[in-house]
Amino acid sequence: MSDIPLLDASGVAKNFGAVKALTDAKLTLSKGQVIALMGANGAGKSTFVKILTGALKPTAGRVLIRGQEARVGSPAEAQRSGLVPVYQEPSLIPDLNVADNLTLGNTPVQAFRNWVEELGIESLKLTDMISDLPLATLRILDLARALAAQPDVLLLDEMTAALPTDLVDNVLKTVRKQADAGMGVIYISHRFTEISDLCDNATVLRDGCTVGELPIEPGVEDRAVELMLGAKLALGKRHTGVALRSEGTPQLAARGLASAPKLSDVSFDLFAGEVLGVVALEGQGQDELFDLLAGITPPTGGTLSVDSTVASFNHPSDAIARGITYVPGNRTDALLLQRSVRENIALPFAARVGDWGPLNRSMERDRVNYAIEKLQIDTRAQDEVQRLSGGNQQKVTIARWIAKGVKTLLLFDPTRGIDVRTKRQIYPLVRELAEQGAAVLMYTSELEEIPLACDRCMVIFNGRVVDMIDAKDADEQTLMRAAYGLTEVA
């Protein structure tokens, strides 16, 4: 009986109308094992996880739990069977506080508190509103809720994608400890380093099928990429040259920007034709900075200038009117999930009510088609954006500004939770936008992206800019030291 797997799925298929998200997926998980579930965006990873945990019903195939065929019709039934997921996006209700969310999920409060502290969040209050918490904190809360349920099988879908390095380390240590105690874990991540450090084996999906099961050993990265994409694919070319910047007026200039309580003093110049990266650990003020620049929240101090003119934003539309557009870290915040791909991309063409007039439908259609082709967006499920893979959803959030035109673009972790192939499309696109004259400010939680896409990088620690580094000098060790506040701007 001890040799019976905790979970054994075979021949699993799922259709969404004409779209075949899964055709023949399989996975076997034993007690104490951590399996990486790998595949490019659209390979079917998230759909597979949702089937295993009862959020979706399969079109075909079977799932065995401890040798018995599973009759899992909902996530609640899956949890009672010992399977608990943490999905890509937060599953907390934003209009409620932490305590109310725990009550809805029948989560043991003390166990939840213990896990939150172990995972590295020390200042959380049960009265905190979910809508006021940063994305990284929400991911930790989701994991703490899952662990408090004492699952036999834990499914983590891009758990660390929105986390800074310190919280990533806490998550990996905690998950490994739970696996050593007998829990089975299915781990989805595009970060090979994490997979190598944490996982025992990898199951690889491509086009809805399981195409390989690999032991984690030296060289597994190359073999996994071959299986995922059918050929080896490098992450991208290092961008080492600093863009030629104007000697005159910056396109966007900040002086002493503050947003209490986390952002205290941020100053920078962003010129047309450059990509300025932002690096920071969790909670250092980067979320507040981007919300401020995008007109979502007003500053509590400092000044912001656009083309040498002081700017004051009361609404995101004010920022957009000044040429500042925003792609947020949580892509669902930027999408109309039940509307089509084309409607989502064409959204910026709807002008303010007072400016409404005849629309140039031909021009709009041409620009939308151009953006779809430029980003190679999968439009098979174009009736509803929510049916697209995470990577294609992210492409849609960027494509709308490609279609409308970009002057100043704010990108917050644009490659979070997407595969190598999609990243390789986004990096050169960001560079191309800069070469065409756009000014780009890009926060990333993956340090290796800085020299791939950026000209310079500013590091924020404790709400202040502590270093400004050229791309050619932006190795991970240098960036990490600065992110921990171990260097100061001269």
C-alpha angles and dihedrals in degrees: 000000000000090000093059109110120243088228131015119176124176138172092005114173134174131185127193100195106293092350115095104204093173130017107165115359123164137173136168121201126186132196113284093014130126113203123189113220104207137183143119118276109286092028090115103255098133092042090052091051092049090052092049091052099043099252089116133026117230122240089218142351134059139262122207122199112198089340096309124107108255121238095192112159100163141015088257091057090046090053091051086053090053100258116122125175135202105201130208094260126047114272096202124113106247097206092059131068125245094265093052091051090052091051092052091053095042088237117170104245099211093047089049091051091050093052093046090055093045090051091055108261108122106161100055118131123198087228092059113118113238090224090061096054124092120248094252091056091049090054090053091048091052091051092046090052090050094049091047088061089063096227126195089211123032119194116199117189110194089325095166099038094101097036130101119234097267094055091042089058091051092050095049093048092048095047093047091050091051091049091051087054091057107273119135116226133196108199125194116192140139091211109100093193091061092046092051092048098044113024134078098197140004130224111200125207127196125177092347096310133103103242101174148003114210136183113234104251138129111306095022090124094065093046093047092051091050090053094045097047105017091243140044113278126189121217092241147280120295112249105218104162122092111230119248104259129200116260088216134050122001115228091227124019129181126191121187094334113187136180112180132266103011108022110064112156125002123162128170144139121229116194132199110266099030139098113218114196126211123209125184140144120243116301099008094125103271093120091052092047094056093043089052094048091047093052095247094120130016121241121252091210146000132042137273123204130193115197089346093305119113110247130205120186125198095171138015088255088064090056092046090051088057091051099261114132127181136212104190126213093243101062093195088067089063100043138077092222097195094047128083129270091250094048091052093050093045093051096102090057089071100092127204114295092248091055098047117135140131112335122223096230094178093054092045092050092048093049093048091049090049092053093047091051093043093056095033092232116191104238099177089109094035095138090077126021090206088071093061123095117260092257093053091047089054090050089054092054089054096039094063090064092043087056095046097039131257130241102157118007126194113201118187110195092324095181097046110142097355130122131256094258093055091045089055088056094048099048096059090040090058090048091048092052090053092048088053090056105268121137112225129195110190128184115196132181090202109079095199089067094068098077091038097060112007138081095198136003131212119203120212122204126171091352095307137096105251101172142015113201132184115235093246089062097040102108117154095253092054092047094047093051090052092046089057090052095252094132135044134206109263 
